[in-house]
Amino acid sequence: MEVVSSLAPDSMAPRFRGRFGHPYVYVHVCPSTQRLLGDEHSEGAVALTEEQTEGRGRLGRSWLSPRGVSLLFSVLLEPPVDSARLPELTVVAGQACAEAIVVVTGLAPEIKLPNDILIGGRKAAGILAEAREGRVVLGIGINVNVQPDDLPREIEPPATSLLIETGAEVDRAALLVEILDRLERGYDAWARPTGA
């Protein structure tokens, strides 16, 4: 029997503050959330899973996590900007994630360009943007309530989780709401024409 998650659509839909998260695609397990967002979805669509079997990071590195302890999601964007600016989206997303982590946990994350969020020099999150035909799927993975024994070993920088850094479980739903809110506002400011 599948345990009901706080990240399930019935729980999350009323909590989203803006247009990001509509629609909200939720699955218990999938190869990668980036593959859940297709042509039928519009900007602001979010796909989230409890477990990814083929999650990946930059340079083809894998991103593995036990079920139900991380935030593993993708956001579909249709930025009205020149394609040369698209790599900047990773920084916009990193800033949103870092700010949300501060608000929800009180920790002091730092952004390691181009796509890592570090806490105390250890990797807590990664961001992967994939662009195609004017659309960008922004994949975000955050080690939220991952126990020390479940973190990947022999990676550089070494991994950590918000649970390890705070000493307590972190509300994944509250963190997701905060990230999407800050991402939407940061994205809108970034995409706005200069001088507007």
TIVEXNU-341265 format. One line per 3 residues: number of its first residue (from 0); their letters; for each residue x negated, y, z of C-alpha. Coordinates in nm, 2 decimals. Each point is the difference from the previous one (the first is absolute). Layout:
% TIVEXNU-341265
NUM) A) X:Y:Z ~ ...
END
This chain:
% TIVEXNU-341265
0) MEV) 0.00:0.00:0.00 ~ -0.14:0.34:-0.10 ~ -0.03:0.25:0.28
3) VSS) 0.17:0.33:-0.06 ~ -0.26:0.28:-0.05 ~ 0.02:0.36:0.11
6) LAP) -0.11:0.07:-0.36 ~ 0.31:-0.16:-0.15 ~ 0.21:0.24:-0.22
9) DSM) 0.29:0.02:0.24 ~ -0.24:0.13:0.27 ~ -0.21:0.23:-0.23
12) APR) 0.26:0.16:-0.23 ~ 0.15:0.24:0.26 ~ -0.35:0.10:0.12
15) FRG) -0.16:0.13:-0.32 ~ -0.01:0.38:0.00 ~ -0.03:0.09:-0.37
18) RFG) 0.02:-0.16:-0.34 ~ -0.29:-0.24:0.05 ~ 0.14:-0.34:0.10
21) HPY) 0.30:0.01:-0.24 ~ 0.02:-0.26:-0.12 ~ -0.17:-0.22:0.25
24) VYV) -0.10:-0.35:-0.11 ~ -0.08:-0.23:0.28 ~ -0.12:-0.36:-0.02
27) HVC) -0.14:-0.24:0.26 ~ -0.29:-0.12:-0.21 ~ -0.13:0.09:-0.35
30) PST) -0.33:-0.01:-0.20 ~ -0.03:0.38:0.00 ~ 0.25:0.29:0.07
33) QRL) -0.14:0.18:-0.30 ~ 0.17:-0.26:-0.23 ~ 0.34:0.05:0.16
36) LGD) 0.04:0.35:-0.15 ~ 0.10:-0.01:-0.36 ~ 0.15:0.21:-0.28
39) EHS) 0.34:-0.02:0.17 ~ -0.13:0.20:0.30 ~ -0.03:0.38:0.02
42) EGA) -0.24:0.23:0.19 ~ 0.01:-0.05:0.37 ~ 0.08:-0.37:-0.01
45) VAL) -0.18:-0.20:0.27 ~ -0.07:-0.37:0.00 ~ -0.11:-0.16:0.33
48) TEE) -0.08:-0.35:0.11 ~ -0.08:-0.18:0.33 ~ -0.27:-0.20:-0.17
51) QTE) -0.20:0.03:-0.33 ~ -0.16:-0.31:-0.14 ~ -0.21:0.19:-0.27
54) GRG) -0.05:0.34:0.16 ~ -0.30:0.18:-0.13 ~ -0.21:0.31:0.06
57) RLG) -0.25:0.20:-0.20 ~ -0.24:-0.18:-0.23 ~ 0.22:-0.32:0.00
60) RSW) -0.06:-0.07:0.37 ~ 0.27:-0.20:0.17 ~ 0.22:0.14:0.28
63) LSP) 0.14:-0.28:0.22 ~ 0.21:0.03:0.31 ~ 0.21:-0.23:0.22
66) RGV) 0.38:0.03:-0.05 ~ 0.19:0.28:0.19 ~ -0.29:0.20:0.15
69) SLL) -0.11:0.24:-0.27 ~ 0.16:0.27:-0.22 ~ -0.03:-0.12:-0.36
72) FSV) 0.19:0.21:-0.24 ~ -0.01:0.19:-0.34 ~ 0.16:0.33:-0.11
75) LLE) 0.09:0.08:-0.35 ~ -0.09:0.35:-0.12 ~ 0.05:0.18:-0.33
78) PPV) -0.23:0.30:0.04 ~ 0.05:0.28:-0.25 ~ -0.37:0.08:-0.03
81) DSA) -0.29:-0.06:-0.24 ~ -0.12:-0.36:0.03 ~ -0.35:0.13:0.09
84) RLP) 0.15:0.10:0.34 ~ 0.14:-0.34:0.09 ~ -0.30:-0.12:0.20
87) ELT) 0.08:0.28:0.24 ~ 0.31:-0.18:0.11 ~ -0.21:-0.25:0.20
90) VVA) -0.12:0.30:0.21 ~ 0.35:0.13:0.04 ~ 0.12:-0.34:0.12
93) GQA) -0.30:-0.03:0.24 ~ 0.07:0.33:0.16 ~ 0.37:-0.10:0.05
96) CAE) -0.10:-0.33:0.16 ~ -0.26:0.16:0.22 ~ 0.24:0.27:0.12
99) AIV) 0.27:-0.26:0.07 ~ -0.24:-0.22:0.20 ~ -0.09:0.30:0.21
102) VVT) 0.37:0.08:0.07 ~ 0.11:-0.36:0.08 ~ -0.31:-0.12:0.19
105) GLA) -0.21:0.30:0.11 ~ -0.30:-0.15:-0.16 ~ -0.25:0.21:-0.21
108) PEI) -0.04:-0.17:-0.34 ~ -0.23:0.13:-0.27 ~ 0.02:-0.04:-0.37
111) KLP) -0.29:-0.17:-0.17 ~ 0.02:0.09:-0.37 ~ 0.14:-0.12:-0.22
114) NDI) 0.25:-0.23:0.17 ~ -0.07:-0.11:0.35 ~ 0.13:0.11:0.34
117) LIG) -0.25:-0.05:0.28 ~ 0.04:0.01:0.38 ~ -0.32:0.01:0.19
120) GRK) -0.19:-0.09:-0.32 ~ 0.21:-0.32:-0.05 ~ 0.25:-0.05:-0.29
123) AAG) 0.37:0.01:0.11 ~ 0.16:0.07:-0.34 ~ -0.05:0.01:-0.37
126) ILA) 0.17:0.16:-0.30 ~ 0.01:-0.12:-0.36 ~ 0.15:0.21:-0.28
129) EAR) 0.08:-0.16:-0.33 ~ 0.11:0.23:-0.29 ~ 0.18:-0.11:-0.32
132) EGR) 0.21:0.20:-0.25 ~ 0.04:0.31:0.22 ~ 0.10:-0.20:0.31
135) VVL) -0.22:-0.07:0.30 ~ 0.06:-0.28:0.24 ~ -0.17:0.09:0.33
138) GIG) -0.08:-0.31:0.21 ~ -0.06:0.05:0.37 ~ -0.12:-0.26:0.25
141) INV) -0.04:0.07:0.37 ~ -0.12:-0.23:0.27 ~ 0.26:0.09:0.27
144) NVQ) 0.05:-0.28:0.25 ~ -0.27:-0.24:-0.12 ~ -0.18:-0.19:0.27
147) PDD) -0.38:0.00:0.00 ~ -0.03:-0.37:-0.10 ~ 0.22:0.07:-0.31
150) LPR) -0.21:0.28:-0.14 ~ -0.22:-0.08:-0.30 ~ -0.37:-0.05:0.09
153) EIE) -0.31:0.09:-0.19 ~ 0.14:0.31:-0.17 ~ -0.16:0.34:0.00
156) PPA) 0.11:0.21:0.17 ~ 0.13:-0.24:0.26 ~ 0.38:-0.03:0.04
159) TSL) 0.22:0.11:0.29 ~ 0.37:0.04:0.08 ~ 0.21:0.26:0.17
162) LIE) 0.08:-0.26:0.26 ~ -0.37:-0.04:0.08 ~ -0.07:0.37:0.01
165) TGA) 0.30:0.09:0.22 ~ 0.02:-0.31:0.21 ~ 0.38:-0.03:-0.06
168) EVD) 0.24:-0.10:-0.28 ~ 0.09:0.28:-0.24 ~ 0.35:0.05:-0.14
171) RAA) -0.05:-0.08:-0.37 ~ 0.34:0.15:-0.10 ~ -0.08:0.33:0.17
174) LLV) -0.34:0.00:-0.18 ~ 0.16:-0.07:-0.34 ~ 0.25:0.28:0.04
177) EIL) -0.27:0.25:0.10 ~ -0.23:-0.11:-0.29 ~ 0.28:0.03:-0.26
180) DRL) 0.11:0.34:0.13 ~ -0.35:0.14:0.00 ~ -0.08:-0.16:-0.34
183) ERG) 0.30:0.15:-0.16 ~ -0.08:0.35:0.13 ~ -0.37:-0.03:-0.09
186) YDA) 0.08:-0.14:-0.35 ~ 0.25:0.27:-0.07 ~ -0.25:0.27:0.09
189) WAR) -0.27:-0.17:-0.20 ~ 0.22:-0.04:-0.31 ~ 0.14:0.36:0.01
192) PTG) -0.13:0.21:-0.29 ~ -0.27:0.25:0.11 ~ 0.15:0.33:0.09
195) A) 0.35:-0.15:0.05
END
